[in-house]
Amino acid sequence: MRSLICLLFFFPAGCTLTGPPPAGLARERTVSVLDEGAASSPVEFTSGLEEGEPGAATAPAAVHRGERRQVIYDGTFTLEVRDRELILKQVRKLVAELEGFIQEEGSNRVELRVPATRFDPAVERIAAMGRVVSRSIKAKDVTEDYQDLQLRIGMKEKFLAELQELYGKGGSLKDLLEVKREIDRVREELERLKGRLRWLADRVAFSRITVTFREVKADFTRPFDLPFRWLDLLGVRELLSL
């Protein structure tokens, strides 16, 4: 059984072959996909196809002309406002109108998610809620990552089905335990890849906007001109400065 596993899957742990592998031999090779939130930290996993075989991924999948791009949009604002609580209410109302949701809310910061198709109107309306101190809009195209994950998940699922078929044929307890360990390993890798794909799909579908509020009070200590001199004589300036 162990020799059979080696021949089918080029088992990497303690299993070797002498001489070149037969033509069409399924072999695992290490590839990388960027982990969530850490572009410099790849998550390693293996595919069940030989380079050059049909379906093997030697590079990120090419995007065909006319295919929908997968883009993640992020907006970051710092706003000066007179009444933070009032603005927070307006933000909640806006999110409800746009069919989004509040992901995180603090005393002076709110992180909201809105459908990607409504990102632009959300940005415009938030910018109008106060004086914009800083503003950052970012778009990240993850189309190739998305397609790459889909391809690798498909290969892993095929590889898992082959392992399960082999396990179903029976054999010695030692051999079955060996196949079972490999099945568990592939399942774990599949869950990690599917989790990453779900995260990408969620970030593409719902754009993120983070708003930080700076509450400022009205300043009437500065000199200002009244439209009519007689208003000054009536003491309007002093009333406004109270």
C-alpha positions as CSV (number, residue, x, y, z in Angstrom):
1,M,0.0,0.0,0.0
2,R,2.8,2.4,0.9
3,S,4.5,1.9,-2.4
4,L,1.1,2.5,-4.1
5,I,0.7,5.8,-2.3
6,C,4.2,6.8,-3.4
7,L,3.4,6.0,-7.0
8,L,0.1,7.9,-7.0
9,F,1.0,11.0,-5.0
10,F,4.8,11.1,-4.7
11,F,4.3,11.2,-1.0
12,P,6.8,13.8,0.5
13,A,7.2,12.4,4.0
14,G,9.7,9.5,4.0
15,C,8.7,8.1,0.6
16,T,11.2,8.2,-2.3
17,L,11.3,6.8,-5.8
18,T,14.4,5.7,-7.7
19,G,14.8,6.8,-11.3
20,P,12.6,9.2,-13.2
21,P,8.8,9.1,-12.4
22,P,6.5,7.4,-14.9
23,A,4.9,9.6,-17.5
24,G,1.7,11.3,-16.2
25,L,2.7,10.6,-12.6
26,A,0.7,12.9,-10.2
27,R,3.2,14.7,-8.0
28,E,2.8,17.4,-5.4
29,R,4.6,20.7,-5.8
30,T,4.7,23.6,-3.4
31,V,3.0,26.9,-4.5
32,S,2.2,30.0,-2.6
33,V,-0.9,32.2,-2.0
34,L,-0.7,35.4,-0.1
35,D,-2.1,35.1,3.4
36,E,-4.9,37.5,4.7
37,G,-3.4,40.8,5.8
38,A,0.2,39.7,5.3
39,A,1.3,40.2,1.7
40,S,4.9,39.2,2.6
41,S,3.8,35.9,4.4
42,P,2.8,33.2,1.9
43,V,0.7,30.3,2.9
44,E,2.2,27.2,1.5
45,F,0.2,24.3,0.2
46,T,0.5,21.6,-2.5
47,S,-1.2,20.7,-5.6
48,G,-1.8,17.2,-6.9
49,L,-0.7,17.8,-10.5
50,E,2.6,17.6,-12.3
51,E,3.9,20.8,-14.1
52,G,2.9,20.6,-17.7
53,E,-0.1,18.3,-17.0
54,P,-3.5,19.5,-18.1
55,G,-5.0,21.7,-15.3
56,A,-1.6,22.2,-13.6
57,A,-1.0,25.8,-12.4
58,T,2.4,27.1,-13.3
59,A,1.5,30.8,-12.9
60,P,-1.5,32.8,-11.7
61,A,-4.5,32.3,-14.0
62,A,-4.7,34.8,-16.9
63,V,-7.6,37.1,-16.9
64,H,-9.6,36.8,-20.1
65,R,-10.8,39.8,-21.9
66,G,-14.2,41.0,-20.8
67,E,-14.1,38.9,-17.5
68,R,-15.3,40.7,-14.4
69,R,-12.4,42.1,-12.3
70,Q,-12.3,41.4,-8.6
71,V,-11.4,44.6,-6.9
72,I,-11.2,45.5,-3.2
73,Y,-12.0,49.1,-2.3
74,D,-11.0,50.8,0.9
75,G,-11.7,54.4,2.0
76,T,-10.3,56.2,5.0
77,F,-11.5,59.6,6.2
78,T,-10.7,62.0,9.1
79,L,-13.5,64.5,9.5
80,E,-13.8,67.5,11.7
81,V,-17.4,67.7,13.0
82,R,-19.4,69.9,15.4
83,D,-21.5,67.1,16.9
84,R,-20.0,63.6,16.8
85,E,-23.1,61.8,18.1
86,L,-25.3,63.5,15.4
87,I,-22.8,62.5,12.7
88,L,-22.7,58.9,14.0
89,K,-26.5,58.8,13.6
90,Q,-26.2,60.1,10.1
91,V,-23.6,57.4,9.3
92,R,-25.8,54.6,10.7
93,K,-28.7,55.9,8.6
94,L,-26.5,56.0,5.5
95,V,-25.3,52.5,6.0
96,A,-28.9,51.2,6.4
97,E,-30.0,53.1,3.2
98,L,-27.1,51.5,1.3
99,E,-27.8,48.0,2.6
100,G,-24.4,47.8,4.4
101,F,-23.5,47.3,8.0
102,I,-21.3,48.7,10.8
103,Q,-18.3,46.4,11.3
104,E,-16.8,48.3,14.2
105,E,-17.8,51.4,16.2
106,G,-15.9,53.4,18.9
107,S,-16.3,56.8,20.5
108,N,-14.6,58.6,17.7
109,R,-14.1,56.0,15.0
110,V,-16.5,53.9,12.9
111,E,-15.7,51.2,10.3
112,L,-18.5,50.4,7.9
113,R,-19.0,48.1,5.0
114,V,-21.2,48.9,2.0
115,P,-21.8,47.0,-1.2
116,A,-19.0,47.7,-3.7
117,T,-21.5,49.0,-6.2
118,R,-22.4,51.7,-3.7
119,F,-19.0,52.7,-2.6
120,D,-18.8,56.0,-4.6
121,P,-22.1,57.5,-3.3
122,A,-21.1,56.4,0.2
123,V,-17.8,58.2,0.0
124,E,-19.4,61.3,-1.4
125,R,-22.0,61.5,1.4
126,I,-19.5,60.8,4.2
127,A,-17.2,63.6,2.9
128,A,-20.2,66.0,3.1
129,M,-20.8,65.3,6.8
130,G,-17.9,67.5,8.0
131,R,-14.7,69.1,7.1
132,V,-12.4,66.6,5.5
133,V,-9.0,66.7,7.2
134,S,-7.6,63.7,5.3
135,R,-8.9,61.3,2.8
136,S,-7.5,58.1,1.2
137,I,-9.2,55.9,-1.4
138,K,-7.5,52.6,-2.4
139,A,-8.4,50.0,-5.0
140,K,-6.6,46.6,-5.1
141,D,-7.2,44.2,-8.0
142,V,-7.2,40.7,-6.7
143,T,-8.5,39.0,-9.8
144,E,-5.5,36.8,-10.3
145,D,-5.3,35.8,-6.6
146,Y,-9.1,34.9,-6.8
147,Q,-8.7,32.8,-9.9
148,D,-5.5,31.2,-8.6
149,L,-7.3,30.1,-5.4
150,Q,-10.2,28.7,-7.3
151,L,-7.9,26.6,-9.5
152,R,-5.9,25.3,-6.6
153,I,-9.1,24.4,-4.6
154,G,-10.3,22.4,-7.6
155,M,-7.0,20.5,-7.8
156,K,-7.0,19.8,-4.1
157,E,-10.6,18.5,-4.2
158,K,-9.6,16.1,-7.0
159,F,-6.6,15.0,-5.1
160,L,-8.7,14.4,-2.0
161,A,-11.2,12.3,-4.0
162,E,-8.4,10.1,-5.2
163,L,-7.1,9.6,-1.7
164,Q,-10.6,8.7,-0.4
165,E,-11.0,6.2,-3.2
166,L,-7.7,4.6,-2.3
167,Y,-8.7,4.5,1.4
168,G,-12.0,2.8,0.4
169,K,-10.1,-0.1,-1.2
170,G,-8.9,-1.2,2.2
171,G,-5.5,-2.7,3.2
172,S,-3.4,-3.2,6.3
173,L,-4.0,-1.0,9.3
174,K,-0.6,0.7,8.9
175,D,-1.3,1.5,5.3
176,L,-4.8,2.8,6.0
177,L,-3.5,5.1,8.8
178,E,-1.0,6.5,6.4
179,V,-3.6,7.3,3.8
180,K,-5.8,8.7,6.5
181,R,-3.1,11.1,7.6
182,E,-2.7,12.3,4.1
183,I,-6.5,12.8,3.8
184,D,-6.5,14.9,6.9
185,R,-3.6,17.0,5.7
186,V,-5.3,17.7,2.4
187,R,-8.6,18.5,4.1
188,E,-6.8,21.0,6.3
189,E,-5.2,22.7,3.4
190,L,-8.5,22.8,1.5
191,E,-10.2,24.5,4.5
192,R,-7.4,27.1,4.6
193,L,-7.7,27.8,0.9
194,K,-11.5,28.0,1.0
195,G,-11.3,30.4,4.0
196,R,-8.9,32.7,2.1
197,L,-11.3,32.6,-0.9
198,R,-14.3,33.4,1.3
199,W,-12.4,36.3,2.8
200,L,-11.5,37.7,-0.7
201,A,-15.1,37.3,-1.9
202,D,-16.4,39.2,1.1
203,R,-13.9,42.0,0.7
204,V,-14.7,42.3,-3.0
205,A,-18.5,42.3,-2.4
206,F,-18.5,44.8,0.5
207,S,-16.1,47.8,0.4
208,R,-14.7,49.1,3.7
209,I,-14.8,52.8,4.8
210,T,-13.2,53.9,8.0
211,V,-14.1,57.3,9.5
212,T,-12.3,59.0,12.4
213,F,-14.1,62.0,13.9
214,R,-12.5,65.1,15.4
215,E,-15.1,67.0,17.4
216,V,-14.6,70.8,17.3
217,K,-16.6,73.5,19.0
218,A,-17.8,76.7,17.2
219,D,-15.4,79.5,17.6
220,F,-17.0,83.0,18.0
221,T,-14.0,84.7,19.5
222,R,-12.8,85.7,16.0
223,P,-13.8,89.2,14.8
224,F,-16.6,89.1,12.3
225,D,-18.6,91.7,10.4
226,L,-22.4,92.0,10.8
227,P,-24.3,92.7,7.6
228,F,-25.8,95.9,9.2
229,R,-24.2,98.4,11.5
230,W,-27.4,98.9,13.5
231,L,-27.2,95.2,14.5
232,D,-23.9,96.0,16.2
233,L,-25.5,98.9,18.0
234,L,-28.2,96.5,19.3
235,G,-25.6,94.3,20.9
236,V,-26.0,91.3,18.5
237,R,-22.3,90.7,18.4
238,E,-22.2,90.2,22.2
239,L,-25.2,87.9,22.1
240,L,-23.5,85.7,19.5
241,S,-20.3,85.4,21.5
242,L,-22.1,84.0,24.6
